[in-house]
Structures are given as structure tokens and as C-alpha cells.
């Protein structure tokens, strides 16, 4: 994924729009141990503008990714729609500035796009807010079947306290 700057660099105030649609279905990104796969092409639209000697990049990123629910372990699709702004300069004058650098007539944005996608993903993926998860006794998916397991939820370390209640 790249954005061509040739026309923009020629004139101050020059603005160029772009649309990039790229399939990265074969690429799998690792996100804290979870393998993330884009199931739709990534669509990046936006513009670059040359202003005050800097290149301002505004973009919108849309795609759909496949994730695994952290409760029931089923696959589900999560839509990503994120906007981002970046400023690029030839050289960094101040290390504290939140700028990126470029050194050719092209800005490569693939890593930026993947970072933006992962920054919008939830840390605890859920297929739905009311996902019931798996039964801790038999392992069945509670969203599909109602198991008849009786789960004893008393901490073994506190079992002796139950005996105190029985004596009264």
C-alpha cells in the first residue's frame, strides 16, 4: 500500500485524493497471540495535502476481520471502520513531535493501516454481548445447547466454613 506524493510535493496546498483496495487475505496478523485474518479487502480512502512543508495524511480504513470469541470460542466477523490522521516530514526537528518521516516521493502506509486496524479491535472479542460461553464442566457451547451440568461453585479452601454453618 502506497500513496504517491509526486504531484503533492510540487506545490504548497496541493491536495490529492486516493483510494486503495488491497487484498491481504493470505496475510495473518498476530494480535496478542490471536491470529487475525481479513476476510474482505482492506479499503483505504483519503487524501494527502502539502501544507507548511509537511505532508498531512487523512484516511479512512474499512474491512472485515475474522476473530474468535473469547467466551464460546466460535469464529465471528468484526467490522472495522476507522479514521486516522498522520503528518509526515522530510526530517524530524524535534524528537518529541508526533511526526513520521518520508524520504521518497511515496509514503508506504501498509504498517500504519494494520496498526490502525489492530488499535480498534477489542481486547476481549465477543461474538455478541449476551454470549453465554462454554460450560466449565462439559465444555458444551451454552449458546447452542442447555447442558444439565450442576456446577459446584464453592471454593475448596473455604469448604470448612460451610461446616460452621451446619453446626448451628
N, C-alpha and C positions, 0 to 999 in steps of 0.2 A: 504494500500500500504506500503510495507516494503522492505528494502534492507538488506539482510543477510551479516554480516561482519565477520563471524567466520573464514573463510579462509584468508581474507584480514588482519585481526589483527595478525595472526601468524607470518607473515614475512614482513619486510620493503620492499617496492617496489612491493608488491603483488597487482595485478590488477584483478578485477572481473567484467565481463560484466553482464548486466541484461536486461530483457525485461519484463515489467509489462503491462498487458492489463486488465483494470478493468472497469466494467460497473457501472456507478453511475447515471444511467438514472432516478432512483427514487429519487435521492437527488437533491434538488433545492437550489442553492446558491443565496443569496441576494447580489446584487451589486448596491449600492446606490439606493435602492428601486425597482430595476428591478430584477425580478425572472429569473435566468439563469438556463437553463436546457441543459445538454449534451445529444445530440441525437445519438452520436456514442460513443463506449467505449473509454476511455482515454488510449492512448498508450504512455508509458514512456519507453524509451530505453536509455542506457548509461553505465557508468562504475563507480566503486569506486576504489581508489588506496590508499594504505597506504604509506605516504611519510612524513618524518621528524616528526613522531609521530602524524600526523594528517591524517584524512580521507578526501580525495578530491572526491567530487561527481560531475560528469558531466552528464547531462541528456538532452534529447530532448523530448518534450511533444507535442503530436498531438491529436486533437479531433475536433469535430464539435459541435457548440452550437447553440441553438435557441434563437433568440433575437427579439425584437420589434423595428421597425423603428421609430425614433423619429419624423419623418415628416408625414408619412402616416399611422402609427400605425399597419401596416401589419407585420406578422411574416416573418422572413427570417433566413437563416442559415449562420453562420460565421465560417470560418475555423481558427483553432488555430494551429500554428506551432512555438514553442518557444524553445530555448536552454537556459540552466541555469547551473551555477557552484556554488557550495557551499563547504565550508570547515568546517569539524566537528572536535572537540577536546573533550577530556575527561573533562577538566576543563578550564575555562576561566582565563588566567593570567592577561589580560588587558581588562577592560570593554569597551574600545574604539575599540577593534578589531571587525571585521565583521565576527565572527565565530559563529557557532552553537555548541551545546554540545550533546553528546550521553552518555548513561550510561549502555547500554547493548550491546549485540552482534548484534543488529538490529537497523536500522535507519528507523523510520516511516516518510514517505515523503508525505502522503496524503495532509496535510495542506500546505506544500510547493508547491506542484503541483497545488492545487486550487488557491493559491496566485499568482503563475506564470501565470496561465490562466487569472485571472481577471486583472493582470497588463498589459496584452497585448490587452485587449478589449478597443475599442474606447469609450470615454465618451459620445459621441453623435452618437449612432448607426444609420446607414443609409443603407437601402436595396440596394441603388445604389447612385452614386454621383449625378445623374440627377433626383433624386426623387422630384416630384412636390408637394408632401404633400397633405393636406386636404384643401378644400375651407373653408375660415373663415366665409362665410355666410351660406352655406347649409350643410357643413360637408362632401361632397362627395369627394372621392379619385380622385384627378386630374390626376393620372397615368392611371386610368381606363376610366373616362368619362370627357368630357369638359362641365362643367356646364355653364349656361348663366348668372350667377350672376354678378351684377355690384357692385363692392366694392368701396365705398366712402372712400378714404384714407386721408381725411383732418381731422386733429386733431381739435376737437370741441373747444378747448381752443384758437386756432388760427383762428377760423372762422371769427372773427371780422376784421381781417386783409384783408380777401378777399373782404369785403365791401369797403375798401380803394381803391382797385384796380378798382372796379366797378364805382367809382365816377369819375375817370379820363376820 
